[in-house]
Every structure is written in structure tokens, then in C-alpha cells.
């Protein structure tokens, strides 16, 4: 771990090296396995299929999935594409064989392989690339058909819609009117369960304050910092060095600041069980986000008093819309994170706290037929060696955390707030006698911990489950452990 800003030296501070204890809970998330190609296998009940869950292929136009209104066959991949979509009217133009802009194949090469027809045999000799497709897979859409599409012009969060009217032909394709629908309309009675890591290269970052840098590693690992450390594969990292409001009566040497980094490897968790035995909607579902988290940060100086709610300083917004392939269906997941610094203080305590935090987290919503939606929140966090010092009488609490949301096709499904923190309090008093002697006496204590809270949103009904009338809170998960206590007498 790289060395953070130099220690603040203030007369009267007592510096300590602490070995922190850990805190566990109900879940641990390990590294995700590499995504396998999307496929289907028969389930044990013989009526539904078990669909693979994998990352959609990168650098190509993801095929749309079409569920036909006539009910013949299953939902299938199709050469049909959403050429354009108008969110205000729900009108879409459906075209066949559209290429992803800027990625047309080279002359004489196949769009599927990038090779010339003579370069080699097809994956299965004697079979066409479309072997296994029904004759209806690529026919024009009709009223009642359901289209599931990756991001397209006018639909940056993808499209999941049912055709309500075929308007007619245009230069781009067939214009249709659409209405909202659910995943149950394309996944039917099939099943799926998997985890897909988020490609950090596909994450966009908007710095909200000065002193923020963003790093990510997709290949062998990115080198960062003066020590040349390696960023683990699949991780993204935000470094911040920001001033926070300092107490008005604090000396110049007690200027308050937070410096450090947040490093995480998020992944999407998706599950669907459509084998509901003839009842409307699926038997079960899950949508959530999990991942490994580590942060190293330092709070120092005398922070200004906070009144009411703690002072929260967002320093970066992150967004990603990964497309996961659930069998033939492209499911667009929208992820948003806002990383922040939070300080709660009474303006009297001067601190220097440096902490390393490592662990994992999992937030989401789980559905079971007959029971409805239930929140899922878990974390296993440990803090490693800490250096800290406290002076004067008062309290302070500092956190570096993230507000996160995860949803489908642009609709928010789960929101969560994860914030590892350090809390300190002191009761240290100075006295002077008439003979000129001075004394300093008191006690102080430091605690580490984390808060995890959030809500399930109405839009989880996109799975085809019953609508719930209000947000369902995840509940507040809080863990705290003692870092150290001390006494001063001199």
C-alpha cells in the first residue's frame, strides 16, 4: 500500500501504532470465474432450461432476443436490431442485420469471424452458422412479439418492450409501437443464476472535486503510485486528496484534510427461476451487486463542527451499463456509484487517523413466490494496522464510502450506501498552577466500523413479479470494533 500524506505534528498529540481487530458477517464474495459463452441446458424438471449467465461479447453488436407472440418455440437470438427508439412515444424502428457503427467487417471477411470464407471451416463442419435456429428467428416482428435489446440509438440503457402495433416500412426498417413489458415475457419458465464481473475499462468516471485520479487494470495489472504497486486484475481505483472544512479557531497547522484511495472489483449477480408451476410470474429472482473492497485513507487536522446531518463531500461519480447474456437474452444492467468523504465533528478535537480497510460487500433484492421481495445486505470487513492520535475534548467520525445503485434497462432496482469509518473521542484537559507548572490529563478512544444501508425499489417488478407499493429498506447493518484506548497524565 502506498504511503499517504505525512503525519501531522501537533503539540500535545499522542501517536500510537495500533493493530486492529476485524469484523465479519453473513457473506463473503470471492473472485468471479471467467464468463462462459451463453448457452442453454435442460433443467432437471424437463420442462424448463438452465440458461448460462455470462458477459456479452465485447466489440460486436449484441443480437437482440425476440419472443414470438405465436408461442412457437423459445425466445431466440435474432439478426434483428433496434435501429432507433423514441422514449417519448415508444416508437421503435426494427432493422435486420444492422452493424455496430464503426465496426463493419473488413472487405472479403465474414462479420461473424472476421476471416475470409476460405480461411477455415465453420465451427461445426457441414452446418450453417444459423444451425439450431428456428425458421421464424429472423422474420419481421409482429404484434405481440417481445424484443430485448442491448443499448441502441435512442435507448442507451437497452430496450425491453412488447410490440403493440406495426406502423409500416421505413428506409431504416420496420417502424413499430411498443409498450413496457417484463423479463418474464422473454425468459418464460427457464432458469438462470450467475455472477458477471464488471469490466473496469467500461466504467466512466466524473471527478467532483480536485485531487481525484482514476486507475483500472484489465490486462496484467496497472502500476500506480511511487512504490510501483500493481493493481489487481479487474479492479478499479480512485485516489483522492482533498481538504475539508477546518474549525474557525484552529491554528494553521491543524488544517483538516482527507487523503487516500478506494479500490473495488464490482460484479453483477443475477438469478431467475421461471418454473412457477402455472402461476403468474417467476418462482424466484435475485438482482444485486457484490465485490471486494479495499481502502486506505487518512483524516487529519481539526474538522469544523457539523450541525444536523454529517457533512458529506462526494468526490467522484462512476457509471457502467454492462450487458449480460442470459441464454439468448441480452440483459442491460445499470450501475452507478458515488464515492464520498464524510466527516462528523464537534470542532474541538484534532486527530490524525490512518486506516487500511479490506473486505467484501453484497447488496440486492431476493424474490420468492408467495413471500415477495426481501432485502439482502452483508459485508465482511477487516481493518489492518492503524496509526492514530487524538488531543483535546470532543468527538470526530470520518468515513470514506460509496452510494451505489443497480437496476435493469435504466430503471433503479436496489440502492445501497456502504461506508467504512473511524470514530474517535477524547476527554483531555490541560491545567496550570501558580508556580508555573502545567499538567495534561485525560483519556481517549478510537473505534473502527462500517455502515451498510439502502432500499429495494419499485422497478424490480421488471422481473415480472408483483408490484410493491413502497420502498423496502435493506435495514441498517452496522459493525463497530475497538481500535485502541489510551490515558494521558503528565
N, C-alpha and C positions, 0 to 999 in steps of 0.2 A: 504494500500500500504506500502510496506516495506520502511524503511528509507535507503536512499542511502548514499554514501560516505560523510564523514564530510565536512563541509563547509571550503572553502579555505579562509584564512585570509590574506589580502594583504594591507599594509598601503595605505590609500587614497581611498579605495573602499567604496562605499555607499551601504549598504544592505537594501533591501526593500522586503516587503511581498505584493504580487500583487494578485488581484482577476481577472482572465482572462475572457474575453468575448468569445463567441462561434461563429461558422461559419457553416451555413447549405447550402445544395444544393438540387439537384433534387431527391435524393433517400435515403431511409432508409431500411435496411435489418434487420429483427428480427430473433429470434431463429427459426431454422428449426424444422418442425414437425417430429416425428418419421417416418421412412421409412415404407411404407406399402408393402406387398408382391406384386410381379409383377403380373399384370392381364390385361385383355383387356375388354373393354365395347364398345358397338356400339355407334358411334357418331350420332349427330342429323341429319346428311345428309343421314344416312342409308347405305352409301357405304364404309366408312372407319371406323376404330375402334379407340377409345381413349385408348392409352396404358398407364399404370401406369409407373412411373419412381421411382425406389427405389434402395437402396444399394443391391448389390448382396450378397447372403448368405455367411457368413464368415465360414472358417474352412472346406469347402467342395469344391469339384471340380465343377466349374460352367459349366453347359451344354452348348455346342455350339448351335448356331442357324443356320439352314440351309434353304435357299430359293431354291426351286427346279426349274430347268430350264423349266420343262414342264408347269409351271404356274398353276398347280392344287393346290388349297388350298392356305393358307397363310404361311408365314415364321413360322417355329415351332422350339421349343426346340427339341434337339436330344441327343441320347446317344453317338453320335459320338464325338470324341475328336481329337485335334491336338496332335499326339504323338511326332512329331518333325517337324522342319521347317528350311530351309536353305535360309537365306536372300539373299545370292549372286545369287542363281539360281531360287529362287521362288518355289522350290520343297517342298512339304509337305507330311507327312505320316499321313493318317487319320485312326484312330482306333475306335473300338466300345467298350464302357463300361470301358474305362481306369479309374483307380483310382488315386486320388491325392497322390503323393509319401508320404509315412509315415502316411497316414490316411485311411488305409484299415479297413473295419469294423471288429469288434471282431467276433470270431468264433460263428456261430449259430445266428448271428444278421443280420438284413436287412440293406443294405447300405443306404437306404433312411431314416430309422427311428432310427437305432441303437438298435432296440429291436428285441427279438426273435419273430418268426411268431405267437406264441401263446400269446404274451404279450397283445394283444388287437386287436380291429377291425381296419380296414383301415379307413381313414378319412370319406369316404362315403361307408357305408356298401353295399356290393354287387357289387361294382365297382372295377376294377383293378386300380393299381397306374397309368397306362398309359391311363385311360379313357379320351376320348376327343382328343387323338392324331389320326392323320390320319394313314392309313396303311403304307404310304410312309415315315413317320417321321424318321425312323431309317434305311432305306435302304441304301446301299452303295452309295457314291457320284458319280455323273456323270458329263460329260462335260456341262458347263453352270450353274451348281449349285454354289451358293454363300455361303461361310462359314464365320460366325462371331464368334470369339473365344476369351475367356479370355486369360491372359498370359499363355504361353505354352513353352516347351523346344524349344529354338531357336527363340522364339517370345516373349521376355519379356514384350513387350508393347501390346500383343494381336495380333490378326490377323483378317483382313477383306479382303477377297480375293475371286476371281472367278476361278473356276476350268476350265482350258483350255485343259487339256489332262489327261487321266487316264493311267498311265505308267504300273501299274501292282501290283501284290500282293508281300508283303514282310513279314518277321517274325513279324513286328510290326503292319501291317495293309495294307491299300491301298496307294500306292505312286501316287501322282498327281502333275502336273504342275499347277501353279496358276499365276494370274495377278492381279494387283491392281483393286479395284472397289470402290464403294461409299456406304454410308448408305442408299441412296435411293433404292439400289438393295435389301435390306432386310427389310426396313421399308415401302417401297411402298407408298400407298396412306393413310396410317394411320397417327395418330396424337399423340403427346406426349408433356408433359410440366411438369417439376418438379424440385425440389431442393434436393440435397443429401449432407448431412454433411460429411466432410472428417474425417475418424477415425484417431485421433492423434496417436494411437498406431501403425498405419501402415506407419507413416512418418519416413523416415530415415534422420539422421542429420549428416553432416560433418562439425565439427568446423574448421574454417580457421585461428583462432588466439587463443592465450592463454586467459584464463579467461572466457570461454564460457561454460555455463551449460544449459541442456535441460530438461524440465519437461512437463508432459502431464497428463490429467485426463480423464479417460474413465468410471470409477466407481463413487463412491460417491464424489470424489474430492481429489486431491493430496495436501498434506500440504507442504508448501515451506517457506523458509525464517525464520529469527529469531523470527518473530512475529506469526508464525504458521498460516498464512493466507491460505485460501482454493482456489485452482484453480478451476474455474467453469467447469462443465461437458462439455466434447467435446473440451476444449481449449488446446492449446499448448503454451509453454512459453520458451523464450530464454533469459537468463541473460548474460550480458557482462560487463566486467570491463577491459578496455584497455587504454593504453597510446597512445597519438597521438603526432606527431612531434611538439616539442616546439621551439619557436623562439630562435635563437642562442644567443641573448643578454639578454634573460630573466633570472632573478635570479632563484636559485634552488627552491625557494618557489612558483614559477609560472609555475611549470611543468604542461603541458597540458594533460588532460585525459577525457575520456567519460565513464560513468558507468550508468547502468540501465537495462531495460528489454523491450522486445516486447512480447505481448500476443495476440493471434488471434485464431479465430474459423472459418476456411475457409469452404466454401461449393461450390459444383458444381451446376451450373444452366444449364439445357438442355431443349431445345424445338425443336419440328419438326412438320411441317404441310405438309403432302404429298398430300392433296386434291387440286391438281393444275388444275383440270378441263381438263385433257387431254394434257396439255402442259408438255414438258420435265422438270424433276426436281421438287423439292418441291415448295409449295407456300410460305413457311416461315421457318425460323430456327433461333436458338439462341444458342450460347455457351459462357459461361462466368464463372467467379469466383466472389463470394461475401463473405462477412463475417464481423464480429465485430473485431475491432482493439482497443487495448489499449497499451500505452507505458508510461513508466516513466523513465526519463533519466536526466543526469546532465553533462554539459560541463563546465569545469573549467580550469583556467590557461591561458597562453599566447600561442596560437597556432601559429605555424610557418606560414609565408606568403605562400599562394598558388598562383602559376602562371598558367595562362590559365584556364583550367577546374578545378573545385573544387576537392580537394583530397578526394577520396572515398576509404574507408577501409572495404572490405567485411569481416564479422566475422563468418558467418555460411551459409551453403547450405542445403536446405531441399528438399526432393523429395518424391512423393507419386504417385501411379498408381491405384487409386480406380476404381473398376468395378461397373458400374451402370447398373441395369437391366431395359431395356426399353421394356416392354412386354416380348417377348421371347428372345430378342436380348441382349447379354452382350456387353456393350459399354465400352471400356477401355479409361479412361481419364488420361492424364499425367499432373501432376502439379509439378512445380519447383519454389522455392523461394530462392533468395539470400538476406540475411539480411545484411545491411551495416550501417556504420557510415560515415557521410560526413561532412567535415569541409572546410569552405572558409573564409580566414582571410588575413589581411594585415600585421600581425606580430607585431602590435603595441598595440592592445587592450588586456587587461587582464579582463577576465569575470568569473563570476560564475552564471550559469543559471541552474535552476532545474525546470522541467516542467512535468505535467501529461497530457496525451492526450487520449481521448476516442472518439469512433465514429464507422463508418462503411464505407465500400467501395464496389463498384461494377464495374467490367470491363468486356467487352465482345464484341461480334460481333452479329449484328442482320441482318437477311436477309429477304427481301420481294421480291416476284416475280415482275419483271418489274422495280424495284428500285435498286436491287443489295444489297451489303453489306454496312452496316453503323456501325460506332463505337458507343459503349455505355460506358460512364465513369461517375461515380457520387460518391460523398462522403459527409458525414455529420459528421464533426469533431468538437469537442469542447475541449478546454484546461481548466484545473482546476487550483487551486492556484499555483502560481509560485513564487519562490524566485530568485532574480537576483541582480547582481551588476556589474558595468562597471567602468573602470578607463582608463584614457589617451584618445588620439585622434585616431580614426580609426574605422574599421568595422570588424564584425565577423558574420558568419552564420553557425549554426550547425544543422544537421538533423540525424535522425535515421529512416531508411526506408527499403523498400524491392523491389527488382526486381522480378516480377512474370511472369510465362508463363503457359498457359493452352492449351491443344491440345487433339487430339484423336489418339489412336493407334500409339503413338510415334511421331506424326507429330505436330509441334507447330502451334497453331491457333491464339492465342492472347498473346501479351506481354504487360506488364504494369510496371510502376515504381511509387510507392506511397511513399511519403516522408514528414511526418510532421516535421516542423523545427522551430527554434527560430533564429531571426536575431536581432543583436544589433549594434548600432553605437554611438560613443561618440566624443565630442569635449571639452576636459577638459585640461586646461593649468595651470601650476604652475608658479609663479613669486616670485622673491626675491628682496628686496630693500637694499640700502647701510646701512641702520640702522639695518639690520639683520632680519627684519620682512618678513614672507613668506605669500603667498596667493594662493588659489586654486579656479579657477572659470571655469564654463563651463556648458554644457547641454548634456544629453544622452537620448536615446530612445530604447525601446525594442518592437519587433513585433513577433507574432506567426503566423503560417500559414501552408499550405501544398501544395505540387506539385503532380499532377497526370498526367502521360503521357504514351504513348505506341503506339502499331501498331497492325493492323489486318494482318495476314499472308496469303500467297497463299494457304496453306494447308487446309483452311476452305472449299475448294472445295470438301473435303471428304463427305460433306453432299449431294453431287450431284448437287450442284449449279454451275453456270458458273464460269470459272476461271478468276480471275482478274490479271492484268499484273504487278502490283506493290503493295508494302505495302500500307495500308491505315492507316494514322495516327489517333490515338484516339483524337488528339488535346490536347493541354496543358490546364488542369484545374488547376487554381491557386486561392487560397483564402488566404488573409492575414488580420490580425486584430491587432490593437494596444494593447499591454500589459500594458505599462506604459511609462511615460516620467519623467524626473527629471532635476533639476538645482542644481548646487553646487556653493556656494560662501562663502568662509571663509578665 
